[in-house]
Amino acid sequence: GYYEYDGMKIVPSWGGSVFEGLMPTLVIKEAELGKKNLGLNNSRYVEAHIRFAKKKGYPVWGLSPCTIPGEGYDAYGVKDLGMRGYNAGVVTPHATFLALEIAPEEAVTNLKKFLQVYPDIYGEYGFYDSVNVETGQVSKKYLCLDQAMVLIALNNYLNKGIIRNRFHNDEIGRRAEYLLEIEEFY
């Protein structure tokens, strides 16, 4: 089944986070092989996050699990895109990087907006993990998982899906191809 959000049909994730919706694109050829299922769902997922941020008045988009500015770690998402539905309020640059191949212009614009609105979001090793869009407080931490997603997404974007291609060159990656080609979500 699918949910409807703002006039779009979307297959939900657990909590509505970008991580849940797009992280598999780092290694699976969803856009290329799943044009009637995951590839289509991914572009709608990005659009839903952009629309949600605009409705909430957030200057940037991209809700995903990340550090909480000031303390700990939690999951964030668009409630209506998740079966459980996470809370909103904290955005993370790694979510934008996950969307880079799906919506490159929107992603680059969003990253520039992060830097413009939250100049403290960028440190010696790149983007810090998150910002509370309601308070403006930046979590000045680097999470290995989130930085790895940034680096893999950039590598795929700049090198025509090199990591995905490596994965699909292995038998484990090829096993998913048949389902991606035949399945239809909507």
N, C-alpha and C positions, 0 to 999 in steps of 0.2 A: 503494500500500500504506500500511499504518499500523503503528505500534508499539503495544505495550501497556505501560502504566505504572500500577502500583498498581490494576489492575482496569479501567483506562480505555483505550479505543482513542484514539490520538492520531497524527495525521500529523506526522512529525518535521520539524524545521528542520535547518539545518546543524550547529549546536552546542548547541541546547537553551536558547538565551537568550530572554528576554522580548522584546528588541528584534526578533529574527527572527520571533517568533511574532505579535507584536501591533503593531509599527510600521505595517504597512499599514492598520490600522484607523483611522489618523489621516485617511486620504483615501479609503478604499474602504468601501462600505456592506456589509461582511461580515456583521454581525449582522442587519441588516435583510433582505438579499437571499440570504445564504448559510446559511440555517437548517439545511441538511443537509450543509454542508461547512465552510467557514472560520468561519462564525459559531459553530457547535457546537464546532469544534476550538479556537477561542479561549477559550471558557469552560473547556474541559477543560485547556488549557494553563495558565491561571491557577490552577486547582485543583491541578494537578500541582506547580506551584512552591510553593504553600502547603503541600501535603503533604510535599514534599521538605524544606522548611525545618524543619517540625516533626520529621521523622525525624532530621535532623541536629542538632537541638537549637538551631537558630538562632532568636534572638528576633524577627527580621524576615525577610521573604522578598523576592525579586526579583533574580535573577541575570541580568546583562546586560553587554555590553561597557562598560567604564568605565575611569577612571584607577585606577592601583594606588596605594593609600596609600603615600606616600613616594617613588614613582617611576613613570614611564611609564604605559602603557595596555595593557590585555589584555582578552580576551573570557572571560566566565564564563557558565555555564549548568548546566542539569540534564543530565548526560551521557546519561541514558536517553531524553531527548527529542530528541536530536540524532543525525544520521548520523555525524558526526565526534565530537561530544560534547566540550564544554568542561569545564574544571575548575570546582569550586565554591570558596567561601571568601570572596568579596567580593560584597556586595550594593549596589544603587544605588537611590536614591529614584525616579529617572526610570522605572524598571520598574514601580513602583507606580502612577505617574501614567498609564502606558499601559494599565493594568488598570482605571482608574477607572470607565469606562462599563460594563465587563463585570461587575465585582464591586465596586460602590461601597462597600458597608458594609465589606467586607474590606480594600479599599484605604485608606479613611479610618482604620480601626483600625490598619493597618500603618504609615501615616504618623505617627500619634500615638505608636506604639511606637518608631519611629525616634527621635523627639524625646525620649521618656522614657528609653530605654536609652542613646542616644548624644547627649547634649545639645549636643555640639560639631558635630553634623551640619548645623546651620542657621546661616547667616551673614548678612551684610548684604544679599545679593542672593538669598536663598532657600536651598534645600537644597544642600549641597556634593555633590560627585559620587558618593562611595562611602564604604563602611566595610568594613574587614576584620572579619568577624564572629568570627573566631578570636582576633584580638588586640585588637579594639576601636579600632584606629587608623583615623582619618578622613582621607580625601583632601580636603584643603581647597582644592579647585580647582573651577572652574565650566567645563564644556565647552559650547561653543556648541551642538553637536548635541544633547546631552542636555537642555540648558535649552530648546531649541526644541521638543523632544518634550513636555516638561512644559507649556509654554505652549499648544501646539496641543491637547494632550489636555484641559487645563483649559478652553480655549475651546470645544471640542466638547461637553464635559460641561455647561458652564454655559449654552450657547447652542444646544442641541438639534442638535448635529452640523453646525454652520455651515461648517466647513472642508470636511468630507466633501461637504456639499450643493453647495458651490461647485465642487468637483472634478467631481462628477457632473452639474453643469449644463453642463460642457464635453464635447465629443464624446469626448475621450480617456477620461474617467471613465465615460461611458455604454457604451463598448465592452466593459467588464468585466461589465456587468449580466447579460447573457444567460447567461454561463457560471456566474455565482454562483447564478442562479435554477435551473439544470437539473442541476448537478453534485451527486453524492452521494458522500461519502467512505467511509461505513461500511455 
